Amino acid sequence: MIQRYDLIIVGGSFAGLACARTAALRGLKVAVVDGKPEPGARVRTTGIVVKEASDDFDLPARLMRKVRGVRLYAPNDRSLDLSAPGYFFQATDTAGVLRWMAGEAERAGATLLYDTKFETAVEHERGVALTSLGLHAGFLIGADGARSRVAENLGLARNTQFLAGLEIECEPLADLDPRFLHCFADSRIAPGYIAWAVPGVDNTQIGVAARRPARPDLGELLLRLKSVCDIRGIKVITRRSGLIPSGGTLNHLGTNRVMLIGDAAGMVSPLTGGGIHTALHFGRRAAQLVSDYLGDRGPHPVGVLQREAPRYRTKRVLRKILDTAPSNALINAFLMTSPVKALAQRLYFHSRSGSVDSFEAWSKEFERGELQKTSPQLRGPTLRLI
Ligand SMILES: Cc1cc2nc3c(=O)[nH]c(=O)nc-3n(C[C@H](O)[C@H](O)[C@H](O)COP(=O)(O)OP(=O)(O)OC[C@H]3O[C@@H](n4cnc5c(N)ncnc54)[C@H](O)[C@@H]3O)c2cc1C
């Protein structure tokens, strides 16, 4: 018996689950298909969420930890502290966030089919048949990551440029300053990208990425980290690796009844490698467009998404420069200069200007716990009987 859905989404991660929840809330009959045994299994990402994403998309604070500053290290160990009042990054319990998102999608009415791998489908005028899975969709969305099988099988455009990322998750390193994302610009360790150490949610995440075909060097990073904090007795909990598309949004996001979103669509900043915010945002947007199209004769979703998706023009130019993996001597010479500091501030904090004094002041208050103790200033609702 064929199970029929209005919308089937391949991939139950950030993009797919955001899409499923909104589509189900809008009344579509939705199924999510994912090869993993359960939501949050085999996480491949560091999972840092930028402030814009947590503003745009309500995620539970209990699964996140705010990190307010960035400490950027040159190969010669000089470092630069960056921050912007009012801005923060959120380290996440990523598996927890994905489980929570899956629960929300299910509560909205979506059917979640984990342990179900997509292999082939046939598109026709009024939908897509996934015969081997016994499923049929009015519309199919590929949210199945950097190496999308949906794109491959249905002959859509595909990502061709990648960063390769490698990360270990360890028990918390007590010595690592928890106020900062520690980022290392070093072409020996991370040619074409950076390495990082993140004081996360009950852990420390240490990772590195490089522009393929170069390989990231985790061993060198650990040696390097010794000059920043004590890593003797480091206890590794898990390892992960994955590809990050770095060529920008694809030029053709779909066909008549199929559309790509998230990493499958290349919606990742070619410069920073951040893709969670766009996955959430365009996951939800895709659901709105498909529901308008199927239910209300709205415009075709592919054309609208193609127009709205980020093109990353400047970031693609900067990516080309980073792809040359500038020498460490060059990084040492330029990283601490005012123009490069200004560029780093702009990239990390999206044009917000920094103020070292105020960061030190409020980060001290935060350490004392004063900000946490401050009670909300909002008064409760007043009910009046008329
Ligand atoms: C090492 C690393 C670190 C990163 N760090 C960050 C960061 O800190 N912040 C940030 O914003 N971004 C980061 N990124 C990028 C970010 O992880 C992605 O942009 C984001 O996860 C994209 O979400 P998505 O839902 O599009 O795809 P994914 O998260 O890749 O999910 C794809 C889903 O599709 C499923 N799937 C794949 N193939 C099939 C199939 N054939 N059948 C069924 N299911 C399938 C997979 O199981 C998976 O659940 C990082 C990436 C890597 C590799």
The ligand as an ORCA input file, in Angstrom:
! r2SCAN-3c Opt
* xyz 0 1
  C      32.471     19.920     11.282
  C      31.342     20.893     11.005
  C      31.132     21.949     11.884
  C      30.108     22.868     11.625
  N      29.877     23.858     12.535
  C      28.857     24.724     12.345
  C      28.543     25.707     13.334
  O      29.159     25.744     14.401
  N      27.529     26.579     13.076
  C      26.815     26.556     11.903
  O      25.917     27.383     11.712
  N      27.076     25.610     10.958
  C      28.061     24.694     11.155
  N      28.293     23.702     10.228
  C      27.391     23.612      9.076
  C      26.043     23.053      9.552
  O      26.247     21.879     10.287
  C      25.115     22.763      8.386
  O      25.013     23.922      7.597
  C      23.727     22.330      8.864
  O      23.805     21.171      9.633
  C      22.821     22.116      7.652
  O      21.632     21.509      8.043
  P      20.801     20.629      7.001
  O      19.546     20.264      7.709
  O      20.717     21.316      5.691
  O      21.695     19.333      6.705
  P      22.374     18.262      7.693
  O      22.482     18.808      9.081
  O      23.631     17.841      7.001
  O      21.350     17.071      7.699
  C      21.107     16.238      6.601
  C      20.201     15.103      7.081
  O      19.862     14.316      5.966
  C      19.956     12.950      6.305
  N      20.232     12.205      5.073
  C      21.294     12.329      4.252
  N      21.190     11.496      3.206
  C      20.028     10.821      3.380
  C      19.358      9.813      2.623
  N      19.852      9.314      1.463
  N      18.178      9.323      3.098
  C      17.645      9.786      4.260
  N      18.251     10.752      5.002
  C      19.413     11.268      4.565
  C      21.093     12.879      7.312
  O      20.994     11.720      8.120
  C      20.887     14.181      8.083
  O      20.055     13.993      9.206
  C      29.295     22.746     10.468
  C      29.507     21.681      9.586
  C      30.518     20.751      9.859
  C      30.708     19.585      8.921
*
